[in-house]
Amino acid sequence: MRTGQMLLSMRRAARVAAVAVLASALAGCATNGLSVTDDRLQVITTTGLLADLARNVGGDRVNVNSLVPGSADPHSYEPSLRDIRNVVYADVAFSNYMLLEEQSIIKALDANLQEGVPNVSLAEGAVKYAAEIIPLVENVALDTVWLGMRVRGTGAEYGANRSSDVYLSGTEVNGPGDLVTYLTESFGNPTFYVNSADGFDASNGYKDDTATLPPDAHTHMSWAFTEPGVYTLTLSASLAVTSDAKPIPLGEETFTFAVGVDPHSVPGMDGADVLDAGHADITVDLDQSGLSILADPHGGGDAHHTVHDPAATVIEVPNKALHDVPADPGFRFLGRPGEQIFQLPQAVLGKHVHGEIDPHLWQNVRNVISYVELMRDTLAGADPEGAREYRDNARAYIAELEELDAYVRETIAEIPASRRHLITTHDAFGYLGAAYGVEISGFVTPNPAAEPSLTDRRKLAETIRNLDLPAVFLEPNLIARSSTLTEVADDVGVAVCTIYGDTFDDAVSDYISMMRFNAESLRTCLADPPERDE
């Protein structure tokens, strides 16, 4: 028996005991997925898209299974017991990471892979293969500060890793009204981080007023204030290195908000810095063990960040941040329908916690070529006897990808530049825009917390009219939750077309088909505007 085959056999034999409990729990179920009795290399991926790439590189020598089903959302999918079993059986694991996948998926992968199994984060590793990455830079079109929460640093001195959790807890609010921070799922229910209306409970560790973030991540949210005046919010931070470890305190700070009042006249804050525009985050620094405000006032990315001391900073919530409470019963926590509140808006659509780099690299075909090269070398390292076959498969697939890249570029170039604008519901197309000259002009609404506000609908319609757009685009897995965009498109008289971001379906079931479809859909729907009713 050759050395590589012997190592694989030994590794698989060592797993039998580790999966005995899972096998018992799964008795009577179907046996689709990875197998300890299969002589092929067992490969686990986090998403169906990555599984497709792995099959093209691995060919007949690999058995590939995806944790996230092909049509499911990797941002929200929760792994099952069968998924865990497949992880235990794996000889190689591929994730996209850069915080694309739901954190529970990453935890399931990292906690259950057997020792010595290659565990590759493709978005990060592909940079060594010339993948081009772009930052997540929001369009600062709203004339207020966009305020989120962030974790900075590695926490290496505490033994933190990507499966660790950072807790940011509200412990006290002082002000003339209530303060609520929440994050809205795509056209769904709000998730609360801090809500002063029901008080703060120290006895349970402020569980109901705590945001949980992975290391090196940040999240956007809406900040609502029920009355004008000066508010102070006290936040404490802690780090749980593992799920069963006692949290490590990282510090406490008080943050000041001027809501509908002059931010330069806050008592006791003479000469304070005023944050009134751009993107800012209340930031937990794992390496410095403290809290601060990290601001990017001009949307220029990480190189332009400035650090502000909470004790000498006022966050302005101006009168132009006034909004009517929507009629949707899901927002009764803000007040009665039609009542006005002050609100700093959530900067991106939906419940989406991410890092500093846009993780959707595959929307640029050149980046997928880098993924394929990294997969090729990883599979060859795990199965040296198959190295030549992996190289041959990768070479043939890369030739197809080169043709695909040229096809996408040429197809999109047929769209007049004035119409090369994309409005959709999911922040997944930055790489498509950067690589192929498409302007990402908007999402369903810059402030989904107020959906279905007539004002936001009006703004969306004005954007479509001002840009003279003939169509907007929806992902198939989001169509059922996209009533606002479809209704506005109908009112304005524009087409609603399909585009694929993270997932496949029965019509589009592989990466090459997905990218060809997207390019053709953009050309078809944008190149020739339909007739509009005047």
HELIX and SHEET records of a PDB file:
HELIX    1   1 THR A    3  ALA A   18  1                                  16    
HELIX    2   2 ALA A   20  ALA A   25  1                                   6    
HELIX    3   3 GLY A   48  GLY A   58  1                                  11    
HELIX    4   4 GLY A   59  ARG A   61  5                                   3    
HELIX    5   5 LEU A   81  TYR A   89  1                                   9    
HELIX    6   6 GLN A  103  ASN A  112  1                                  10    
HELIX    7   7 LEU A  122  GLY A  125  1                                   4    
HELIX    8   8 ALA A  126  TYR A  129  5                                   4    
HELIX    9   9 ALA A  156  TYR A  158  5                                   3    
HELIX   10  10 SER A  196  ASP A  198  5                                   3    
HELIX   11  11 ALA A  202  ASN A  204  5                                   3    
HELIX   12  12 LYS A  207  ASP A  209  5                                   3    
HELIX   13  13 PRO A  263  SER A  265  5                                   3    
HELIX   14  14 ASP A  302  HIS A  304  5                                   3    
HELIX   15  15 PRO A  310  ALA A  312  5                                   3    
HELIX   16  16 ASN A  319  ALA A  321  5                                   3    
HELIX   17  17 PRO A  329  LEU A  334  5                                   6    
HELIX   18  18 LEU A  361  GLN A  363  5                                   3    
HELIX   19  19 VAL A  365  ALA A  382  1                                  18    
HELIX   20  20 PRO A  384  GLY A  386  5                                   3    
HELIX   21  21 ALA A  387  ALA A  413  1                                  27    
HELIX   22  22 ALA A  417  ARG A  419  5                                   3    
HELIX   23  23 GLY A  430  TYR A  436  1                                   7    
HELIX   24  24 PRO A  448  ALA A  450  5                                   3    
HELIX   25  25 LEU A  454  ASN A  466  1                                  13    
HELIX   26  26 PRO A  476  ARG A  481  5                                   6    
HELIX   27  27 SER A  483  VAL A  492  1                                  10    
HELIX   28  28 TYR A  511  ALA A  527  1                                  17    
SHEET    1   A 4 VAL A  62  SER A  66  0                                        
SHEET    2   A 4 LEU A  41  THR A  45  1                                        
SHEET    3   A 4 VAL A  92  SER A  95  1                                        
SHEET    4   A 4 ASN A 119  SER A 121  1                                        
SHEET    1   B 5 HIS A 218  HIS A 220  0                                        
SHEET    2   B 5 TRP A 146  ARG A 152 -1                                        
SHEET    3   B 5 HIS A 279  ASP A 285  1                                        
SHEET    4   B 5 GLY A 290  ASP A 296 -1                                        
SHEET    5   B 5 THR A 306  HIS A 308 -1                                        
SHEET    1   C 6 THR A 210  LEU A 213  0                                        
SHEET    2   C 6 ASP A 165  ASN A 174 -1                                        
SHEET    3   C 6 GLY A 229  ALA A 240 -1                                        
SHEET    4   C 6 ILE A 248  VAL A 259 -1                                        
SHEET    5   C 6 THR A 313  VAL A 317  1                                        
SHEET    6   C 6 ASP A 273  LEU A 275  1                                        
SHEET    1   D 5 PRO A 190  ASN A 195  0                                        
SHEET    2   D 5 LEU A 179  THR A 184 -1                                        
SHEET    3   D 5 SER A 222  PHE A 225 -1                                        
SHEET    4   D 5 GLN A 340  LEU A 344 -1                                        
SHEET    5   D 5 LEU A 322  ASP A 324 -1                                        
SHEET    1   E 2 HIS A 421  ILE A 423  0                                        
SHEET    2   E 2 GLU A 439  GLY A 442  1                                        
SHEET    1   F 2 ALA A 471  LEU A 474  0                                        
SHEET    2   F 2 ALA A 495  THR A 498  1                                        
END                                                                             
